[in-house]
Amino acid sequence: MKLLGRMFTASTLNEVEGSIIRGHPQLTEEKLVGTLKLGKLMKDGEEEVIWRDFVNNFWKIIDEVNRLTPYAQDILLSLLAEGTVKYYDSVTNISKYCLYATINPQDVGTFELSEPFLDRFGISIPISMPASHDLQLILSGKDEKYSGYDELIQVPKILTIDELMEIWYYVNRIPLDSEVNNYIHAIIREFTLCARVNKGNTDNLKPSTGLCSGCHFNTVQNVCNKIDSILSVRVAKDLLRYSKALAWLLGLDQLDINLVNTIAPYVIAHRVNFTRDVDKSPYWGNKYEFASFLLDLILKRFRSRSKSYGAVENYRKGSPDNGDLQELSKRAKNDLIVKYDLLPFVEEVNNSTYVDLASNIYKASKKGNIEELAKIRNNLIENIDFPNRADLINQCNRELYKQTVTDFVFEYYYWKEVWAEVAAEFSNLDQSIKEAFSQRQTKQIRTEDLLIEINVTGTSDDSMVNMQISGGSDALIVRGILEGLEFIKKEE
């Protein structure tokens, strides 16, 4: 991880070393996040915090994280979950960072990592011992204990933080289609649903303690009887995030469910408590192999559920077929996702009011009628009693995004001119746009009719800034303003 920090941020090895926490039971809050400036405290009685390099630096490493006490783990939860660190009355926000943690097998001086703490880590990678041919290469190389590293030769700079930030922006731009969206939902729900209890709200009733005995769904082909814990919403976001990253790395311009299935075991395995099946042949305790087996089951069931998804999509488009409800009712007898998710949704929206409005949204989308889509969305926002309005609002927003989304890129040197031009037309956005350009970060600015996403890769004059515009008629105005600036490049 230390060498990767050098390669991916262009920092020196000494700078990366300064942002490493070495896990041990005596770590206190002062050693983890910061300390008070004693001189100022004693002289003026003011509490001024000096943040540790671990907090300030972009590349963060926790070495042997399982040597952190539960108390130390709790201190880091807000950083991992929200990107904020608090010490006394001071709070610092860390909008962009990379954090890696290493873990060795349990031994004397280690602690169990809590489920909320583990859930904050997006992905886990098992590291095994090198094979014989790899050991041969290792032993034939120079021994760094004697000769050290020549950073410029042995550990070359590959990326800068600015370039890494720009990559993240382009990764996030990879589109998400309905099939991948449904499949990610299916993974989360297969790990969560139970015909008898809410797994998220029970401690004692679990498949491993006899919960599934005599249950209709207790079969080899089901997933629910093989896991004791559930997956959080964070897992869904991480599945999408890392699937997009893999697609970008492979040079693909869109996602598919096979990509999701490839990355999913590494996103899921460290977050789930499996039943004793994981310890049996052929897995022998290998959580990643067992997770892959479960995902293959989920993928098979997902594909067999295609007619049910098609029926739901018909309702979303406002053009249901006569047999759609019958298809869902039939499938619900043997499918928990259809029984608890798809069928209840269709039963809720199975009325002319919803169907007619959904049909209008679909027609306006096909015609590219931005004003009509914006009008329907704004009316739905006002009408809080409309059935399942959130889904329709989301449809409108998604279509408005497709119709109007435009990407621009320019050097940070010109940010004040961009700020001035947009703020002159939209004075209500003045402060928000200024704050978005104030530091390295990705920030969204949203109004009723406009979404601006600003990605500041760095604050040097030659650092690149990405700016994405979408929404309704206001988005078209902002797009016109930016297209008129000669220093801005419009991206296709």
ZIQUIMO-V415536 format. One line per field, one symbol per residue. ss: DSSP state (~ for helix, > for strand, _ for the rest). phi: phi as a letter, one per 40 degrees, with the letter a starting at -180 (. if undefined). psi: psi as a letter, one per 30 degrees, with the letter a starting at -180 (. if undefined). A space follows every 10 residues. Layout:
# ZIQUIMO-V415536
ss: ???
phi: ???
psi: ???
This chain:
# ZIQUIMO-V415536
ss: _~~~~~~~~_ __~~~~~__> >>______~~ ~~_>>>_~~~ ~~~~____>> >_~~~~__>> >>>_~~~__~ ~~~~~~~~~~ ~~_>>>>__> >>>____>>> >_________ ____~~~~~_ __________ _~~~~~~~~~ ___~~~~___ __________ ~~~~~~~~~~ ~~__>__~~~ ~~~~~~~~~~ ________~~ ~_____~~~_ __________ ___~~~>___ __~~~~~~~~ ~~~~~~~~~_ ___>__~~~~ ~~~~~~~~~~ ~__>_~~~~_ ______~~~~ ~~~~~~~~~~ ~~~~_~~~~~ ~~~~~~~___ ___~~~~~~~ ~____~~~~~ ~~~~~~~~~_ _~~~~~~~~~ ~~~~~~~__~ ~~~~~~~~~~ ~~______~~ ~~~~~~~~~~ ~~~~_>>>>> >~~~~~~~~~ ~~~~~_~~~~ ~~~~~~____ >>>>>>>__> >>>>>>____ ___>>>>>>> >_~~~~~~~~ ~~~_____>> >_
phi: .cccccccbg ccccccdcbc bccacccbdc ccbiacccdc cccbgbcbcb cccdcccccb bbcfcccccd ccccccdccc cbgbbbafcc bbbbcbabbb bbabdcacgb bccccccccc ccabbcbbcc cdcccccccc ccccccbgbc dcbcbccbbb cdcccccdcc cccccbcccc dcccdccccc cbcacbbcdc bbbccadcbh dcdgccccbc cccdcbbcbb bccdccccdc cccccccccc gcbacacccc cccddccbdc bbccccdccc cccfgccccc cccccccccc cccccdcccc cccccccgbc cccccccccc cccbbccccb bcccccccbc accccccccc cccccccgcc cccccccccc cccccccfcc cccccccccc cccbcabbaa cddcccccdc cccccbcccd ccccccccac abbbbbbcba bbbbbccabc dcccbbbbba hbcccccccc cccccccbbc cc
psi: eeeeeeeffg lleeeeefgk kjklfgklee feellkjeee eeefgkjkkj kleeeelejk kjkifggkle eeeeefeeee efgkkkkbgk kkkjeklkkk klkllkakgl lkkleeeeff kelkkkklkk leeeeeeeff lkjfeefakj efeeilkell eeeeeeeeee effkljleee eeeeeeeeee fekkfeljff gkeejlefgg efkgkfgile flefggkfll klfeeeeeee efeeeeeeef gkglllfeee fefeeffeef fkjlaffffl kgehfjeeee eeeeeeeeee eeefgeeeee eeeeeefgik legeeeeeee fffgjeeeef deeeeeeegi leeeeeeeee eeeeeefhje eeeeeeeeee eeiffkkhee eeeeeeeeee eeffkkklkl kfegeeeeee eefeeiffge eeeeeefflj lkkkkkaegk kkkkjjflgl egkkkkkkkl bbeeeeeeee eeffkffkkk k.
